[in-house]
Amino acid sequence: MMQPWFTDAKLGIFIHWGSYAVGRRGGESWPIMNGEVAYDDYLKEMEHFTAESYDPVAWAGLFKRAGANYTVLTTKHHDGIALWPTRRDGPSIANQLPCGDLIGPYVEAVRAAGMKVGLYFSHTDWSNLDHFSVITGKSPKELRELRSQAVNYGQIKRAHQEAYDLSNDAEVHARWERFLDFHRGQIEEILTDYGPIDLIWFDVMMGRKGFGYPCRELREFIHGLCNSTVINSRLGEYGDYETPEQFIPVYPPEGAWELCITTNNTWSFTGREDNYKTPTMLIGMFCECLGMGGNMLLNVGPDKKGVIPSRQVALLEALGSWIRKHEEAVYGTIRGLPHGYAYHFSSLNKSRDTIFLYMAHTPNEATDIKGIRNGIKRISVLGHGAECAYERIGGAHWLNVPGVLSVKVPQEAFDESVTVLKIELDGALDLYGGKGVEIDVN
């Protein structure tokens, strides 16, 4: 069952951090799969990952100032390199480098800052030969021999999966079962070693026909460890909420959802980040999520030392500043007016007697809202206090057709990014949803 804290959280911070943060190439761990680097060379680069400036308390303070109520840290990306001291056989920064466990201090700092703790875990593991051999069709022996070469495993995987059916091969099934035992064992570690975890964020369930993940059983297993852990949608049909990525839906998903999105074009640190979103752009996207009843999970990518790039810090500070000014229109809100009722996104308070209209652009004269049957008690600019003049245009109140509510905002009251109107109603929102009528008595 979905935990109430999640739908009330509104903002989370995603942290992509791992050996790929050495900054020599982009795409997190995807260069292994795409043939950009040999696996052995990729693994050697882990030596350059120092975490020498890692300060999870400072991270948590920044995320809290940004207005976040939860965070999600990558415990293990598709490369299979763990950030915690795993007891399973696989590469681990915590086991192999002086920096030690990176998950424990993060969990402590996030909890101390009053935020919910989320851990990312990729189902896919390119370091696990049982898993990768089933995916690619190469034997573990062949994969060991290929690890010193830059190989496009993606092409091999596609060609082999299209040409061969391995579903009746008992030896291959044995490998897959060993991987699933490993997979579950690592999940158990991260969900039990650090106390109850509020959210687990799965990613990339790479399998093949006849070799799937027991999703229902995995959900039951997780909730057997902690029945309050929220699970994202990347567990087949057994997740608690949807996770559209890098795209705000035109229409909101059913139920709880979360947009996961980057501050620029990359999830992880490369040293060549550009094309950053502006504060106004990010705030506008955040308001779209609010208006459709969703959360935003905004990503940062610390470097190999654990330093979050300054431009990402500045964006989080700007978002936090806007949220503090407009808190009433952020926390405690629910999905707003349906499509077509206004030219801006909106949300409602939980008693549904106040509309918050997010104005990401300045109207030439007035902004119009259709279909509100309620009487209006007051319209003001949130965070500024200025009252707004308004009038009803058209409609036929004697036929219960409300016409258009036209609102004029004082020029001096506009916010530099997104202006929020607070529209106080005389009762719970009552919307007209008809097509209009012939008015034969005026």
N, C-alpha and C positions, 0 to 999 in steps of 0.2 A: 504493500500500500504506500502511495506517495506520502512523504513526510511534509507537513504544513510549512516547515521552515523553507523548503526549496522554492515553492511558488511565491513566498514572501520575500525571498532574498534579492531578486532583481538583478544584482550584479555579482559576477564571480570573476576571478583572475586565473587564467590558464598560464602555466609556466612550462615551456619546453626547454628542458635542460638535460644535457647528457654529454657523452664524449664527442658528439658532433659539434658541440659548441667551440671546438678549437678554431673554427672559422676558416677552414681551408676550402670548403665547398658548401653549397647549399643543399636544401632538400632533406634535412635531418639525416636519417640513416638510409634513405632511398638510394644514394650512390652505390651501395653494395648491390642492390637488386638491378640497377640500370646499367651496370658495367662501367661506371665511372672510376671505380677504385677496386683493387683486389681486397678481399676480405682480410687477409693477413696484414696488409698495409693499413687498412682502416683500424684494425685492432691495435696496431702499434701507435697510432695517433692518440690513443687513450692516454699515453704517457704524458702528453702535453696538457692534459686536463688537470688543473691544480686545485681549483676551488679555494685558493688562498685568501680571497676577499669575501667568501661566502658569509653573509650575515643574515640569517633567516629572521631575526628580530627586526632588522631594518626593512627587509622585504615586507614582513607582516604589517609594519607601521605604514609603509607606503600604500599597501593594498587597502588598509583600513581607511586611510585618508582619501583614497579614490572612491570610497563608498561601497566597497565590496563586502559581502557577507559570507562568501565562501571562496576557497581557492582549490586548484587542481594542479598537482605537480606530476610530471612524467617519472614514474618509478622505473620504467623500462620501455624503451621504444622498440621498433621492429628489429633492431640490431641484436636484441637479446642481452644488452649490457645493463646490469642492474645497478641502481644507485644505493641499494641497501645490502647488507652482508648476507646474501642468500646462502642457504644451506644446501641448495640444489646445485648440480653440476652445470655451471655456466659462467660466463665472464661477469665480473662485478667490480665496479669502481671502488666500492667500499672494501672489498676483500683484497684488491690488488694494488691500490694506491694509498699513500699516506693520509689522504683526506678523511678516510673512514666513512662511517655511515652518514649519508646526507639526508635521509628521510626522517630519522628521529628528531633532529633539531628543528626541521621544518614543521613537523607535526606539533611539537611543543610550542613553537612561536605562534603558529596560527591559532591554536587553542587559547593561548594566553592573551591574544589580541581580540578574542571574542568572536572569531569566525569559525565556520564549519570547515572540516578537513576533507579534502577530496584527493584521491590518488588515481592517476592514470596508469593503465596497464594494457599493453598491446597483446592481443591474443597471438599474433604472429611473432615468431622468434627465429630469425635467420642464423643464429648461432647454434640452435638445437638441430643436430643432424637427423634425428628421427623425424622431426617436423619438416625440415627443408627437403629431405629426400622424397617424402611423399608428395610434397608440393611440386617439385621439379621433375620427378621421375628418375633422378640420378640416385645411385646407391650412396650410402654414407662414405664408402671408400672413394668413389669417384669425386664426391664433393670435397673430401680432404685434399685430394690431388689438385683440384681446381682453385683452392683458396689462395694460392700464390699468384693467380691470374685475375685480371679484370674481365669478368664474364657478365654478359647480359642475361641474367637468370630469368628476367621477365619474358624474354623471347623463348627461352627453353621451356618455361612453365606453360606458356600458351600453346606451343607446338605439341608438347607431350600430353597435356590434358585433353586436347582436341583429338589426338591420334590413339590414345591408349586408355582402356578401362581397367583399372587396377582393383576394382571392387571385390573380385574373387581371389585375390592374392593374399593368402594367410600371413605370409612373412611381412608384407607391407602393412597389413592390419595390426600386426604385433608392434611394429614401429610406431604407428599412430597411437595405439593405446599407451605405449611408454611415454609418448609426448604428452598425452592428455593427463597422465599421472603427474608428470613434471609441471605442467601448466597449472593444475589444481594445487599442487604443492606450493608453488610460488605465490599464488593468490592467497592461500592460507597464511603464508608468512606475513605478507603486507597487511592483512586484515586482523592479525592477532598480535603481532610483535609490538604494536604501538597503541594498544587500547582500541576501543570502538572507533571505526572509521565511518564518517557520515556519508561519503559518496565514493563509489568506484566508477571510474570513467574508462570503459573499454574502448578498444580501437582495432580496426582491420582484422576481421575474422577470416584469414586466408586459409582456405581448405580446397577440396576438390570433390567431385561427385563420388559418393560412397564413403567419404571421410569428413564427417562434420563434427560440430561441437555439441555436446549434450546440454543445450541451453537451459532447459527447464530444470534439469538436475543441478546445474551450476547455480542457478538462482536459489534453489532450495538449500544448497550447500552454503552459499553466502549468508543467507538469512538464518541458517543454523548457527553460524558464527556470531552474527549480529543482526537481529531482525529489523533494525531501524536503518540499515545501510541502503541508501538510494542507489539505483543502478541505471546507467544511461541506456539509450536505445540500441547500442551496438552489442546486443545479446539476443539477436534474432527478435522474436516477438515478446521476449520476456523482460524487456527493460521497462523502466517507470516513466520515461519521458523522451521526447524526440530531440534530436540534435542536428538540425540543419547547419551546414558548414559553409562559411564564406558567402552566404546568400541569405538575405532576409526574405522569408516567404511572402508571396503576394497575399495569400490568405493564411491565417494562422493554423497550425496543426491542431487536431483535437487534443484536448487535455493539456498537461504541462509540457513546456518545451523550452529550449535554450539555443540561442544562436552562438556558435563558437566562431570567432573571427580574429584576424591578426591586426596589429597596428600598422603594418606595412604589407609587403607581399610574401613574407616568409614567417614560418612558425619559430624557427630557431635562429640563433646568432650565426651570421656568416662573416661579419666585418665589412660587408658591402651593402648593407640595408639601405634602401631608398624608397621613393614613392610612398612616404608616410601619409596616412590620413591626417586631416587637420582636426583640431579640437571640435570645431563646429560640425564637421562630418561625423565624427564619432558620437557626439552628443545627439545629433539627429537620428543616427541609427539606433542608439540606445532608446530614444523616445519611440521609435517605431516598434521596438520590442515591447516596451511598456504598453503601448496602445493595443497590441495584439495579445497581451497577457503573458508574455514570455520573459525570460532572463537573457542577459548578454554575458557570455563568457569571453572576456577580452584577454588576448594572449600577449605575454612578454617572453623574450628570449635572452636570458643572461649569457654572458660570455664564459670562457673557460675558467676565469677566476671567480665567477659568481656575481659579476657586476651587471646590473640591468642598464642597457644603453640609455644615455641621458635624454634622448628624444622620446623614448618610451616612458621614462619617468615624468617628463613634462606633460605628456598626454594624459597620464593617470592623474597628475595633480590638477590639470585643467578640468577633467571630468569630475573629480571630487569637489572642486570649487563650485561647479554648476549644480551638482547634486545637493550640496549643503544649502544653497540658496533656494532650492526647489524641492526640499525633502518631502513636503506634503504631497507632491505630485509624483513621487517615486515609490516610497515604501507605503504599504497598506493600500495599494491600488489594484484594480482588476481591469480586465479587458474593457475597452471603451466603446464608442459609437461604431456601429457597423460601417462597412464601406459604403460610400455614397452620401453620407449625411453631412460631411464636412470636407474641406480641402486640406485638412491637417489631421494628423493622428491625435488620438485622445485616450484618456483612461477615466475610470470612475473611482470614487472612494467606495469602501465596502458597503456602506449604507445606500449607495446608488443615488444620493441626492446632491452630489457635486461632480461636475465634469471638469477635467483638466485638459485643456486644449494646447497641444504642443505646436507652436508656430515657428517652423524652421525657415520661413521666408516672410518678408514684410509685405502685406497687401497694399495696393495703391490707395484704396479708400477705406474699405471695411472688410472684415472676414465674415462669411455667412455660414450658418448652420441650419440644416433643414430638419423638420419633423418633430421639434420639441413641443409637446403639448403643455408641459408644466408652466406655471408662472415662474418668473425669474425674481429672486430675492436680491441678488447682487452679482455683478461681474467686475472682477479686479485682476490686476497683473500680479501674479505670485512673485514674491521676492522683491517687489517694488512698492506695492500698495496702492498704486494709482487705480482709481475707479474708471470704468469704461462706459461710455454712452452706448445705448443699444435701442433698436426699434424692431417691430414686427412688420414685415413686408408681405403683402398678399395674404392668402389663406381665407378661411371662412370659419371663424370660431364657433358660430352657431351650428355648423355642420361638423365640428370637431376636426377641421383641417387647419393645422397651425401656421402654415406659410413658412417664411424664412426669418430666422433671427439674425439680424445684421448688427455686428459689433464693431465699434470704432475704438482703436487703441491709441492713447496719447503717444505722440512721436517720441517723447523723452523717456517713455517707459519700456521701450524695446530692449531686450537683452542682446548682447553682442553675438550670441550664437543662436539659442532657441528660447523664444519668449513663451511663457506659460500663462494662459488665461484660466482663472478660477471662476467657474460659472456655478453659482449656488442656486439650487432649485427649491421650490416650495414643497417638495416631496420626492419620493423615489421616481427616478426617470421614467417618463411615459412618452414613448415614441410613436409617431404616426408612421405606419408602414404601407399605406395605401397608394393607389396610382393617381389620386386626385378625383374630383367629382365635378359634374356640371352644376354650376351655381345658378339657380333660377330665381332666387330671392336675394336681393342685395339691399 
